[in-house]
Amino acid sequence: MSSQKRRVSAPIRLDPETLELVKVASERTGLAQADILRLCLAIGLEDLRKLNYQIPTVLSDAAARTERRPVRYPDGRNLDNLKVAEPDPEA
């Protein structure tokens, strides 16, 4: 008997956008795409366990706590702090 854990294959269908994200993560981390997928599944499943598998309840509770706040823009009185660069004194 072998002391190593047995691995099984589980095919997964991805949309092209998700596959592209996996490819980018693979390139940036140097990990194989399969390793990225295993890591993402492990992280996601642990987060799901922490939520006690209650996705609808958690989403509903989060939405209920979120207040819609109006976006406030500066009234234009203090625009000096919005400068990106000093003006050219010779201009």
N, CA, C and O of each residue as an XYZ file, in Angstrom:
364
protein
N       0.825     -1.183      0.000
C       0.000      0.000      0.000
C       0.873      1.253      0.000
O       1.933      1.301      0.624
N       0.399      2.242     -0.708
C       1.109      3.506     -0.782
C       0.592      4.450      0.299
O      -0.602      4.467      0.599
N       1.502      5.238      0.886
C       1.089      6.173      1.926
C       0.658      7.516      1.330
O       0.190      8.397      2.051
N       0.816      7.666      0.018
C       0.405      8.914     -0.619
C      -1.096      8.928     -0.850
O      -1.716      7.897     -1.109
N      -1.670     10.137     -0.749
C      -3.094     10.278     -1.012
C      -3.355     10.086     -2.497
O      -2.587     10.537     -3.346
N      -4.432      9.421     -2.783
C      -4.819      9.187     -4.155
C      -5.444     10.455     -4.727
O      -6.230     11.117     -4.049
N      -5.111     10.793     -5.948
C      -5.693     11.957     -6.620
C      -6.651     11.487     -7.682
O      -6.438     10.457     -8.321
N      -7.706     12.248     -7.866
C      -8.680     11.959     -8.914
C      -8.789     13.182     -9.818
O      -8.529     14.312     -9.403
N      -9.175     12.930    -11.042
C      -9.393     14.025    -11.983
C     -10.853     14.436    -11.946
O     -11.751     13.601    -11.839
N     -11.070     15.733    -12.034
C     -12.435     16.260    -12.079
C     -12.479     17.326    -13.171
O     -11.999     18.442    -12.970
N     -13.049     16.989    -14.315
C     -13.101     17.975    -15.390
C     -13.960     19.175    -14.994
O     -14.961     19.038    -14.292
N     -13.555     20.328    -15.450
C     -14.283     21.550    -15.133
C     -14.365     22.394    -16.399
O     -13.375     22.566    -17.110
N     -15.535     22.906    -16.663
C     -15.721     23.790    -17.817
C     -15.612     25.223    -17.344
O     -16.223     25.611    -16.348
N     -14.831     26.005    -18.066
C     -14.647     27.413    -17.744
C     -15.030     28.255    -18.946
O     -14.836     27.850    -20.092
N     -15.576     29.432    -18.673
C     -15.812     30.340    -19.778
C     -14.471     30.958    -20.171
O     -13.545     30.956    -19.360
N     -14.341     31.481    -21.375
C     -13.051     32.020    -21.838
C     -12.481     33.117    -20.940
O     -11.265     33.217    -20.777
N     -13.350     33.935    -20.361
C     -12.871     35.024    -19.494
C     -12.222     34.471    -18.230
O     -11.180     34.964    -17.798
N     -12.829     33.464    -17.644
C     -12.261     32.853    -16.436
C     -10.960     32.140    -16.757
O      -9.996     32.226    -15.997
N     -10.930     31.439    -17.875
C      -9.699     30.763    -18.276
C      -8.572     31.767    -18.476
O      -7.426     31.491    -18.123
N      -8.886     32.922    -19.036
C      -7.870     33.956    -19.220
C      -7.341     34.441    -17.866
O      -6.141     34.677    -17.720
N      -8.220     34.590    -16.885
C      -7.784     34.989    -15.538
C      -6.874     33.929    -14.925
O      -5.898     34.259    -14.251
N      -7.193     32.662    -15.159
C      -6.354     31.571    -14.657
C      -4.981     31.632    -15.323
O      -3.960     31.459    -14.658
N      -4.955     31.877    -16.633
C      -3.683     31.974    -17.354
C      -2.836     33.124    -16.821
O      -1.630     32.973    -16.626
N      -3.463     34.269    -16.587
C      -2.731     35.431    -16.054
C      -2.173     35.106    -14.673
O      -1.013     35.402    -14.389
N      -2.992     34.499    -13.812
C      -2.524     34.129    -12.471
C      -1.374     33.141    -12.556
O      -0.418     33.227    -11.785
N      -1.461     32.211    -13.484
C      -0.400     31.227    -13.674
C       0.901     31.897    -14.096
O       1.969     31.584    -13.571
N       0.804     32.814    -15.042
C       1.996     33.523    -15.516
C       2.615     34.369    -14.415
O       3.835     34.389    -14.253
N       1.779     35.067    -13.660
C       2.287     35.993    -12.630
C       2.857     35.274    -11.419
O       3.765     35.784    -10.764
N       2.329     34.087    -11.117
C       2.812     33.356     -9.937
C       3.871     32.318    -10.272
O       4.630     31.894     -9.401
N       3.920     31.910    -11.532
C       4.832     30.843    -11.911
C       4.293     29.462    -11.583
O       5.004     28.467    -11.726
N       3.046     29.394    -11.147
C       2.413     28.114    -10.842
C       1.695     27.585    -12.078
O       1.300     28.357    -12.952
N       1.531     26.288    -12.148
C       0.779     25.690    -13.247
C      -0.692     26.074    -13.123
O      -1.181     26.351    -12.028
N      -1.390     26.088    -14.252
C      -2.810     26.421    -14.237
C      -3.586     25.473    -13.320
O      -4.495     25.905    -12.611
N      -3.236     24.200    -13.330
C      -3.916     23.234    -12.452
C      -3.696     23.598    -10.979
O      -4.608     23.468    -10.163
N      -2.482     24.055    -10.643
C      -2.204     24.456     -9.258
C      -3.018     25.692     -8.876
O      -3.514     25.786     -7.754
N      -3.155     26.634     -9.802
C      -3.971     27.832     -9.552
C      -5.411     27.412     -9.272
O      -6.023     27.886     -8.314
N      -5.952     26.526    -10.101
C      -7.334     26.078     -9.907
C      -7.499     25.354     -8.575
O      -8.485     25.580     -7.872
N      -6.549     24.485     -8.215
C      -6.629     23.779     -6.920
C      -6.576     24.772     -5.764
O      -7.328     24.644     -4.798
N      -5.697     25.754     -5.861
C      -5.567     26.764     -4.809
C      -6.851     27.580     -4.677
O      -7.330     27.817     -3.568
N      -7.403     28.007     -5.806
C      -8.643     28.784     -5.771
C      -9.797     27.979     -5.186
O     -10.601     28.503     -4.414
N      -9.874     26.715     -5.553
C     -10.917     25.856     -4.982
C     -10.737     25.699     -3.476
O     -11.705     25.770     -2.719
N      -9.508     25.487     -3.049
C      -9.257     25.313     -1.617
C      -9.630     26.575     -0.837
O     -10.268     26.492      0.213
N      -9.232     27.745     -1.351
C      -9.554     29.009     -0.674
C     -11.058     29.231     -0.665
O     -11.639     29.561      0.369
N     -11.682     29.049     -1.820
C     -13.122     29.268     -1.921
C     -13.924     28.312     -1.057
O     -14.900     28.717     -0.425
N     -13.527     27.057     -1.023
C     -14.252     26.091     -0.198
C     -14.086     26.383      1.290
O     -15.018     26.175      2.068
N     -12.913     26.861      1.692
C     -12.714     27.227      3.094
C     -13.570     28.436      3.447
O     -14.173     28.476      4.520
N     -13.628     29.429      2.551
C     -14.493     30.585      2.796
C     -15.957     30.162      2.874
O     -16.705     30.653      3.719
N     -16.359     29.261      2.001
C     -17.735     28.768      2.008
C     -18.041     28.043      3.326
O     -19.129     28.194      3.881
N     -17.082     27.262      3.821
C     -17.264     26.575      5.111
C     -17.434     27.593      6.236
O     -18.272     27.420      7.120
N     -16.616     28.674      6.193
C     -16.709     29.708      7.229
C     -18.077     30.393      7.221
O     -18.538     30.883      8.252
N     -18.724     30.423      6.047
C     -20.072     31.000      5.941
C     -21.154     29.985      6.309
O     -22.348     30.265      6.200
N     -20.723     28.816      6.741
C     -21.633     27.725      7.082
C     -22.503     27.355      5.872
O     -23.643     26.916      6.026
N     -21.952     27.537      4.679
C     -22.603     27.167      3.420
C     -23.918     27.915      3.186
O     -24.753     27.476      2.395
N     -24.093     29.022      3.861
C     -25.345     29.785      3.789
C     -25.194     30.988      2.857
O     -25.315     32.129      3.302
N     -24.937     30.752      1.593
C     -24.707     31.841      0.635
C     -25.884     32.806      0.565
O     -25.662     34.008      0.709
N     -27.121     32.359      0.354
C     -28.223     33.322      0.245
C     -28.399     34.177      1.502
O     -28.654     35.378      1.407
N     -28.263     33.563      2.674
C     -28.425     34.301      3.927
C     -27.339     35.349      4.090
O     -27.624     36.485      4.469
N     -26.099     34.979      3.808
C     -24.975     35.915      3.952
C     -25.133     37.088      2.991
O     -24.922     38.239      3.374
N     -25.501     36.804      1.753
C     -25.692     37.883      0.775
C     -26.832     38.801      1.182
O     -26.720     40.022      1.075
N     -27.911     38.225      1.640
C     -29.057     39.021      2.064
C     -28.709     39.900      3.261
O     -29.072     41.076      3.299
N     -28.010     39.335      4.233
C     -27.597     40.111      5.408
C     -26.658     41.245      5.023
O     -26.786     42.357      5.534
N     -25.714     40.974      4.125
C     -24.773     42.008      3.690
C     -25.505     43.128      2.953
O     -25.195     44.305      3.137
N     -26.458     42.764      2.133
C     -27.220     43.777      1.396
C     -28.053     44.623      2.343
O     -28.198     45.826      2.124
N     -28.598     44.030      3.379
C     -29.416     44.761      4.341
C     -28.581     45.757      5.144
O     -29.080     46.809      5.543
N     -27.304     45.425      5.383
C     -26.427     46.309      6.158
C     -25.892     47.463      5.327
O     -25.458     48.474      5.879
N     -25.917     47.325      4.011
C     -25.337     48.338      3.136
C     -26.322     49.478      2.939
O     -27.459     49.274      2.515
N     -25.869     50.667      3.251
C     -26.708     51.847      3.024
C     -26.246     52.507      1.740
O     -25.051     52.569      1.451
N     -27.188     52.989      0.991
C     -26.825     53.742     -0.207
C     -26.487     55.166      0.224
O     -27.318     55.874      0.793
N     -25.280     55.561     -0.052
C     -24.832     56.900      0.300
C     -24.631     57.702     -0.969
O     -24.019     57.212     -1.917
N     -25.126     58.907     -1.004
C     -24.934     59.709     -2.212
C     -23.464     60.052     -2.403
O     -22.726     60.241     -1.437
N     -23.060     60.128     -3.634
C     -21.693     60.522     -3.951
C     -21.606     62.029     -3.820
O     -22.426     62.751     -4.387
N     -20.633     62.503     -3.090
C     -20.465     63.944     -2.902
C     -19.187     64.391     -3.611
O     -18.106     63.842     -3.403
N     -19.352     65.384     -4.435
C     -18.222     65.936     -5.158
C     -17.810     67.242     -4.504
O     -18.637     67.912     -3.887
N     -16.533     67.616     -4.631
C     -16.101     68.888     -4.036
C     -16.880     70.045     -4.646
O     -17.218     70.023     -5.830
N     -17.157     71.042     -3.840
C     -17.931     72.180     -4.330
C     -17.076     73.183     -5.100
O     -17.587     74.212     -5.541
N     -15.804     72.906     -5.267
C     -14.941     73.777     -6.058
C     -14.226     74.852     -5.264
O     -13.421     75.599     -5.820
N     -14.507     74.943     -3.972
C     -13.864     75.992     -3.173
C     -12.402     75.700     -2.894
O     -11.610     76.631     -2.753
N     -12.021     74.430     -2.810
C     -10.648     74.099     -2.460
C     -10.075     73.167     -3.526
O      -9.875     71.978     -3.277
N      -9.813     73.707     -4.708
C      -9.305     72.893     -5.800
C      -7.780     72.883     -5.862
O      -7.211     72.176     -6.694
N      -7.098     73.653     -4.998
C      -5.638     73.676     -5.019
C      -5.045     72.298     -4.742
O      -3.996     71.952     -5.285
N      -5.704     71.526     -3.913
C      -5.173     70.206     -3.578
C      -5.380     69.194     -4.699
O      -4.935     68.053     -4.582
N      -6.043     69.587     -5.779
C      -6.275     68.685     -6.896
C      -5.218     68.823     -7.990
O      -5.294     68.128     -9.003
N      -4.242     69.698     -7.807
C      -3.213     69.890     -8.819
C      -2.367     68.635     -8.962
O      -1.999     68.000     -7.973
N      -2.066     68.289    -10.202
C      -1.219     67.147    -10.466
C       0.235     67.569    -10.516
O       1.116     66.842    -10.057
N       0.484     68.736    -11.070
C       1.857     69.251    -11.175
C       1.806     70.764    -11.039
O       0.773     71.388    -11.280
N       2.912     71.331    -10.657
C       3.003     72.782    -10.567
C       2.975     73.371    -11.967
O       3.529     72.775    -12.891
N       2.346     74.521    -12.147
C       2.346     75.150    -13.462
C       3.755     75.597    -13.851
O       4.572     75.936    -12.995
N       4.019     75.591    -15.137
C       5.315     76.019    -15.658
C       5.427     77.537    -15.501
O       4.626     78.263    -16.088
N       6.410     78.047    -14.715
C       6.505     79.493    -14.471
C       6.857     80.269    -15.740
O       6.602     81.471    -15.807
N       7.423     79.624    -16.724
C       7.799     80.320    -17.957
C       6.663     80.330    -18.966
O       6.771     80.985    -20.003
N       5.608     79.643    -18.696
C       4.503     79.575    -19.663
C       3.630     80.795    -19.605
O       2.658     80.893    -20.354
